[in-house]
Amino acid sequence: MSRISASCLDRCLRRASKFVNDPGSVVQRTIDHVAEAFIASIHSDVVMKAELDRREILAAREKENSSAALEAATTMKGELLKARSEVEILKAEVEAKVLLLKKEEEKHKAHLRAAHAITKRLEKEKFQLLKEKDDLAQVLEDKDTSIWRLTTELKEVKERLTNGALLEEAFR
């Protein structure tokens, strides 16, 4: 638009300059002021156009950045959802392993209790057997003492009998 206006103004000023012979006249000054104002207007339009273009470029970049940020956010959200699902899966696996370990621990505790009970019973049996052994050893010792005493008595009786039989024979 400014190109068309500038070329129109240029043609108009050339035509008007043909009619003005005096360069310092009021008409010439008016033409010069109009030309300066129009040039300032064009310059202002060019600056505004540049500013608008810059804003459009910034808006386009911002839109691209927003699109890229949105795409990155969408990707990150997808990755986050995927990570959450993986965490849930891992959490479920850990909970399953914890339950399994608890069951194994309960079995192990039951085995330990059973082994402890068996050990206690075996120790009681061992002490009972040791007591019986001591009792039998005492009985055996008593029997040995009794046998020794009886053997001694038997020898004495035998001796007496032998001595008595010898005496009897001697009397006959």
C-alpha positions as protocol buffer text, in pm:
chain_id: "A"
residue {
  index: 1
  type: MET
  ca { x: 0 y: 0 z: 0 }
}
residue {
  index: 2
  type: SER
  ca { x: 280 y: 244 z: 82 }
}
residue {
  index: 3
  type: ARG
  ca { x: 447 y: 176 z: -256 }
}
residue {
  index: 4
  type: ILE
  ca { x: 133 y: 269 z: -443 }
}
residue {
  index: 5
  type: SER
  ca { x: 80 y: 579 z: -230 }
}
residue {
  index: 6
  type: ALA
  ca { x: 445 y: 681 z: -267 }
}
residue {
  index: 7
  type: SER
  ca { x: 437 y: 650 z: -645 }
}
residue {
  index: 8
  type: CYS
  ca { x: 104 y: 839 z: -661 }
}
residue {
  index: 9
  type: LEU
  ca { x: 245 y: 1113 z: -440 }
}
residue {
  index: 10
  type: ASP
  ca { x: 560 y: 1130 z: -647 }
}
residue {
  index: 11
  type: ARG
  ca { x: 359 y: 1177 z: -970 }
}
residue {
  index: 12
  type: CYS
  ca { x: 136 y: 1437 z: -806 }
}
residue {
  index: 13
  type: LEU
  ca { x: 436 y: 1629 z: -672 }
}
residue {
  index: 14
  type: ARG
  ca { x: 603 y: 1631 z: -1016 }
}
residue {
  index: 15
  type: ARG
  ca { x: 288 y: 1762 z: -1176 }
}
residue {
  index: 16
  type: ALA
  ca { x: 247 y: 2023 z: -904 }
}
residue {
  index: 17
  type: SER
  ca { x: 616 y: 2123 z: -932 }
}
residue {
  index: 18
  type: LYS
  ca { x: 562 y: 2206 z: -1300 }
}
residue {
  index: 19
  type: PHE
  ca { x: 312 y: 2472 z: -1202 }
}
residue {
  index: 20
  type: VAL
  ca { x: 532 y: 2625 z: -933 }
}
residue {
  index: 21
  type: ASN
  ca { x: 819 y: 2828 z: -1072 }
}
residue {
  index: 22
  type: ASP
  ca { x: 926 y: 2991 z: -752 }
}
residue {
  index: 23
  type: PRO
  ca { x: 1112 y: 2748 z: -526 }
}
residue {
  index: 24
  type: GLY
  ca { x: 1049 y: 2946 z: -205 }
}
residue {
  index: 25
  type: SER
  ca { x: 679 y: 3016 z: -266 }
}
residue {
  index: 26
  type: VAL
  ca { x: 401 y: 2918 z: -28 }
}
residue {
  index: 27
  type: VAL
  ca { x: 273 y: 2655 z: -265 }
}
residue {
  index: 28
  type: GLN
  ca { x: 619 y: 2502 z: -294 }
}
residue {
  index: 29
  type: ARG
  ca { x: 659 y: 2501 z: 83 }
}
residue {
  index: 30
  type: THR
  ca { x: 316 y: 2343 z: 123 }
}
residue {
  index: 31
  type: ILE
  ca { x: 410 y: 2077 z: -129 }
}
residue {
  index: 32
  type: ASP
  ca { x: 737 y: 2019 z: 56 }
}
residue {
  index: 33
  type: HIS
  ca { x: 555 y: 1995 z: 393 }
}
residue {
  index: 34
  type: VAL
  ca { x: 300 y: 1753 z: 249 }
}
residue {
  index: 35
  type: ALA
  ca { x: 581 y: 1548 z: 97 }
}
residue {
  index: 36
  type: GLU
  ca { x: 769 y: 1541 z: 431 }
}
residue {
  index: 37
  type: ALA
  ca { x: 451 y: 1450 z: 618 }
}
residue {
  index: 38
  type: PHE
  ca { x: 376 y: 1179 z: 366 }
}
residue {
  index: 39
  type: ILE
  ca { x: 734 y: 1049 z: 388 }
}
residue {
  index: 40
  type: ALA
  ca { x: 709 y: 1053 z: 769 }
}
residue {
  index: 41
  type: SER
  ca { x: 378 y: 871 z: 740 }
}
residue {
  index: 42
  type: ILE
  ca { x: 534 y: 615 z: 507 }
}
residue {
  index: 43
  type: HIS
  ca { x: 831 y: 581 z: 738 }
}
residue {
  index: 44
  type: SER
  ca { x: 594 y: 535 z: 1033 }
}
residue {
  index: 45
  type: ASP
  ca { x: 399 y: 275 z: 831 }
}
residue {
  index: 46
  type: VAL
  ca { x: 722 y: 95 z: 744 }
}
residue {
  index: 47
  type: VAL
  ca { x: 826 y: 94 z: 1112 }
}
residue {
  index: 48
  type: MET
  ca { x: 480 y: -29 z: 1214 }
}
residue {
  index: 49
  type: LYS
  ca { x: 492 y: -293 z: 939 }
}
residue {
  index: 50
  type: ALA
  ca { x: 835 y: -405 z: 1062 }
}
residue {
  index: 51
  type: GLU
  ca { x: 703 y: -416 z: 1420 }
}
residue {
  index: 52
  type: LEU
  ca { x: 399 y: -617 z: 1307 }
}
residue {
  index: 53
  type: ASP
  ca { x: 622 y: -850 z: 1105 }
}
residue {
  index: 54
  type: ARG
  ca { x: 849 y: -890 z: 1409 }
}
residue {
  index: 55
  type: ARG
  ca { x: 546 y: -961 z: 1627 }
}
residue {
  index: 56
  type: GLU
  ca { x: 414 y: -1211 z: 1373 }
}
residue {
  index: 57
  type: ILE
  ca { x: 754 y: -1380 z: 1364 }
}
residue {
  index: 58
  type: LEU
  ca { x: 762 y: -1386 z: 1745 }
}
residue {
  index: 59
  type: ALA
  ca { x: 405 y: -1516 z: 1754 }
}
residue {
  index: 60
  type: ALA
  ca { x: 494 y: -1783 z: 1498 }
}
residue {
  index: 61
  type: ARG
  ca { x: 802 y: -1878 z: 1699 }
}
residue {
  index: 62
  type: GLU
  ca { x: 597 y: -1877 z: 2018 }
}
residue {
  index: 63
  type: LYS
  ca { x: 339 y: -2093 z: 1847 }
}
residue {
  index: 64
  type: GLU
  ca { x: 614 y: -2327 z: 1728 }
}
residue {
  index: 65
  type: ASN
  ca { x: 765 y: -2326 z: 2076 }
}
residue {
  index: 66
  type: SER
  ca { x: 422 y: -2385 z: 2225 }
}
residue {
  index: 67
  type: SER
  ca { x: 364 y: -2667 z: 1979 }
}
residue {
  index: 68
  type: ALA
  ca { x: 705 y: -2812 z: 2058 }
}
residue {
  index: 69
  type: ALA
  ca { x: 643 y: -2768 z: 2430 }
}
residue {
  index: 70
  type: LEU
  ca { x: 300 y: -2927 z: 2395 }
}
residue {
  index: 71
  type: GLU
  ca { x: 450 y: -3214 z: 2198 }
}
residue {
  index: 72
  type: ALA
  ca { x: 727 y: -3252 z: 2457 }
}
residue {
  index: 73
  type: ALA
  ca { x: 471 y: -3236 z: 2738 }
}
residue {
  index: 74
  type: THR
  ca { x: 257 y: -3496 z: 2562 }
}
residue {
  index: 75
  type: THR
  ca { x: 561 y: -3718 z: 2513 }
}
residue {
  index: 76
  type: MET
  ca { x: 664 y: -3670 z: 2875 }
}
residue {
  index: 77
  type: LYS
  ca { x: 310 y: -3745 z: 2989 }
}
residue {
  index: 78
  type: GLY
  ca { x: 314 y: -4066 z: 2787 }
}
residue {
  index: 79
  type: GLU
  ca { x: 652 y: -4159 z: 2931 }
}
residue {
  index: 80
  type: LEU
  ca { x: 527 y: -4072 z: 3280 }
}
residue {
  index: 81
  type: LEU
  ca { x: 221 y: -4293 z: 3235 }
}
residue {
  index: 82
  type: LYS
  ca { x: 443 y: -4571 z: 3104 }
}
residue {
  index: 83
  type: ALA
  ca { x: 680 y: -4527 z: 3400 }
}
residue {
  index: 84
  type: ARG
  ca { x: 385 y: -4530 z: 3641 }
}
residue {
  index: 85
  type: SER
  ca { x: 255 y: -4852 z: 3492 }
}
residue {
  index: 86
  type: GLU
  ca { x: 603 y: -5002 z: 3517 }
}
residue {
  index: 87
  type: VAL
  ca { x: 622 y: -4888 z: 3880 }
}
residue {
  index: 88
  type: GLU
  ca { x: 283 y: -5047 z: 3950 }
}
residue {
  index: 89
  type: ILE
  ca { x: 399 y: -5372 z: 3788 }
}
residue {
  index: 90
  type: LEU
  ca { x: 721 y: -5366 z: 3991 }
}
residue {
  index: 91
  type: LYS
  ca { x: 526 y: -5284 z: 4306 }
}
residue {
  index: 92
  type: ALA
  ca { x: 296 y: -5582 z: 4242 }
}
residue {
  index: 93
  type: GLU
  ca { x: 599 y: -5807 z: 4184 }
}
residue {
  index: 94
  type: VAL
  ca { x: 762 y: -5684 z: 4505 }
}
residue {
  index: 95
  type: GLU
  ca { x: 441 y: -5741 z: 4701 }
}
residue {
  index: 96
  type: ALA
  ca { x: 414 y: -6093 z: 4558 }
}
residue {
  index: 97
  type: LYS
  ca { x: 775 y: -6164 z: 4653 }
}
residue {
  index: 98
  type: VAL
  ca { x: 715 y: -6022 z: 5002 }
}
residue {
  index: 99
  type: LEU
  ca { x: 415 y: -6254 z: 5046 }
}
residue {
  index: 100
  type: LEU
  ca { x: 620 y: -6548 z: 4922 }
}
residue {
  index: 101
  type: LEU
  ca { x: 904 y: -6460 z: 5160 }
}
residue {
  index: 102
  type: LYS
  ca { x: 658 y: -6428 z: 5449 }
}
residue {
  index: 103
  type: LYS
  ca { x: 516 y: -6772 z: 5369 }
}
residue {
  index: 104
  type: GLU
  ca { x: 867 y: -6917 z: 5349 }
}
residue {
  index: 105
  type: GLU
  ca { x: 955 y: -6746 z: 5677 }
}
residue {
  index: 106
  type: GLU
  ca { x: 645 y: -6897 z: 5842 }
}
residue {
  index: 107
  type: LYS
  ca { x: 742 y: -7241 z: 5708 }
}
residue {
  index: 108
  type: HIS
  ca { x: 1097 y: -7189 z: 5834 }
}
residue {
  index: 109
  type: LYS
  ca { x: 968 y: -7083 z: 6177 }
}
residue {
  index: 110
  type: ALA
  ca { x: 740 y: -7388 z: 6186 }
}
residue {
  index: 111
  type: HIS
  ca { x: 1036 y: -7611 z: 6098 }
}
residue {
  index: 112
  type: LEU
  ca { x: 1246 y: -7444 z: 6368 }
}
residue {
  index: 113
  type: ARG
  ca { x: 968 y: -7492 z: 6625 }
}
residue {
  index: 114
  type: ALA
  ca { x: 934 y: -7857 z: 6522 }
}
residue {
  index: 115
  type: ALA
  ca { x: 1312 y: -7906 z: 6535 }
}
residue {
  index: 116
  type: HIS
  ca { x: 1322 y: -7737 z: 6876 }
}
residue {
  index: 117
  type: ALA
  ca { x: 1041 y: -7961 z: 7005 }
}
residue {
  index: 118
  type: ILE
  ca { x: 1217 y: -8271 z: 6868 }
}
residue {
  index: 119
  type: THR
  ca { x: 1546 y: -8158 z: 7022 }
}
residue {
  index: 120
  type: LYS
  ca { x: 1381 y: -8102 z: 7360 }
}
residue {
  index: 121
  type: ARG
  ca { x: 1213 y: -8443 z: 7345 }
}
residue {
  index: 122
  type: LEU
  ca { x: 1541 y: -8609 z: 7243 }
}
residue {
  index: 123
  type: GLU
  ca { x: 1723 y: -8433 z: 7527 }
}
residue {
  index: 124
  type: LYS
  ca { x: 1457 y: -8554 z: 7773 }
}
residue {
  index: 125
  type: GLU
  ca { x: 1493 y: -8907 z: 7635 }
}
residue {
  index: 126
  type: LYS
  ca { x: 1872 y: -8876 z: 7656 }
}
residue {
  index: 127
  type: PHE
  ca { x: 1856 y: -8765 z: 8020 }
}
residue {
  index: 128
  type: GLN
  ca { x: 1602 y: -9040 z: 8092 }
}
residue {
  index: 129
  type: LEU
  ca { x: 1831 y: -9296 z: 7928 }
}
residue {
  index: 130
  type: LEU
  ca { x: 2132 y: -9160 z: 8117 }
}
residue {
  index: 131
  type: LYS
  ca { x: 1933 y: -9185 z: 8439 }
}
residue {
  index: 132
  type: GLU
  ca { x: 1829 y: -9539 z: 8351 }
}
residue {
  index: 133
  type: LYS
  ca { x: 2192 y: -9619 z: 8266 }
}
residue {
  index: 134
  type: ASP
  ca { x: 2305 y: -9476 z: 8600 }
}
residue {
  index: 135
  type: ASP
  ca { x: 2029 y: -9670 z: 8774 }
}
residue {
  index: 136
  type: LEU
  ca { x: 2128 y: -9989 z: 8590 }
}
residue {
  index: 137
  type: ALA
  ca { x: 2493 y: -9924 z: 8666 }
}
residue {
  index: 138
  type: GLN
  ca { x: 2400 y: -9882 z: 9032 }
}
residue {
  index: 139
  type: VAL
  ca { x: 2191 y: -10201 z: 9019 }
}
residue {
  index: 140
  type: LEU
  ca { x: 2479 y: -10379 z: 8846 }
}
residue {
  index: 141
  type: GLU
  ca { x: 2721 y: -10251 z: 9105 }
}
residue {
  index: 142
  type: ASP
  ca { x: 2485 y: -10361 z: 9379 }
}
residue {
  index: 143
  type: LYS
  ca { x: 2454 y: -10700 z: 9209 }
}
residue {
  index: 144
  type: ASP
  ca { x: 2831 y: -10720 z: 9171 }
}
residue {
  index: 145
  type: THR
  ca { x: 2867 y: -10637 z: 9539 }
}
residue {
  index: 146
  type: SER
  ca { x: 2598 y: -10889 z: 9621 }
}
residue {
  index: 147
  type: ILE
  ca { x: 2762 y: -11151 z: 9397 }
}
residue {
  index: 148
  type: TRP
  ca { x: 3102 y: -11082 z: 9552 }
}
residue {
  index: 149
  type: ARG
  ca { x: 2952 y: -11106 z: 9898 }
}
residue {
  index: 150
  type: LEU
  ca { x: 2767 y: -11425 z: 9807 }
}
residue {
  index: 151
  type: THR
  ca { x: 3078 y: -11563 z: 9641 }
}
residue {
  index: 152
  type: THR
  ca { x: 3275 y: -11487 z: 9953 }
}
residue {
  index: 153
  type: GLU
  ca { x: 3007 y: -11649 z: 10167 }
}
residue {
  index: 154
  type: LEU
  ca { x: 3000 y: -11943 z: 9931 }
}
residue {
  index: 155
  type: LYS
  ca { x: 3376 y: -11982 z: 9960 }
}
residue {
  index: 156
  type: GLU
  ca { x: 3350 y: -11961 z: 10335 }
}
residue {
  index: 157
  type: VAL
  ca { x: 3070 y: -12213 z: 10341 }
}
residue {
  index: 158
  type: LYS
  ca { x: 3257 y: -12432 z: 10099 }
}
residue {
  index: 159
  type: GLU
  ca { x: 3564 y: -12403 z: 10312 }
}
residue {
  index: 160
  type: ARG
  ca { x: 3369 y: -12486 z: 10617 }
}
residue {
  index: 161
  type: LEU
  ca { x: 3206 y: -12770 z: 10439 }
}
residue {
  index: 162
  type: THR
  ca { x: 3536 y: -12886 z: 10306 }
}
residue {
  index: 163
  type: ASN
  ca { x: 3689 y: -12843 z: 10646 }
}
residue {
  index: 164
  type: GLY
  ca { x: 3383 y: -13007 z: 10800 }
}
residue {
  index: 165
  type: ALA
  ca { x: 3392 y: -13292 z: 10549 }
}
residue {
  index: 166
  type: LEU
  ca { x: 3758 y: -13337 z: 10611 }
}
residue {
  index: 167
  type: LEU
  ca { x: 3694 y: -13340 z: 10984 }
}
residue {
  index: 168
  type: GLU
  ca { x: 3416 y: -13588 z: 10942 }
}
residue {
  index: 169
  type: GLU
  ca { x: 3633 y: -13814 z: 10740 }
}
residue {
  index: 170
  type: ALA
  ca { x: 3900 y: -13771 z: 10988 }
}
residue {
  index: 171
  type: PHE
  ca { x: 3658 y: -13888 z: 11259 }
}
residue {
  index: 172
  type: ARG
  ca { x: 3554 y: -14194 z: 11075 }
}
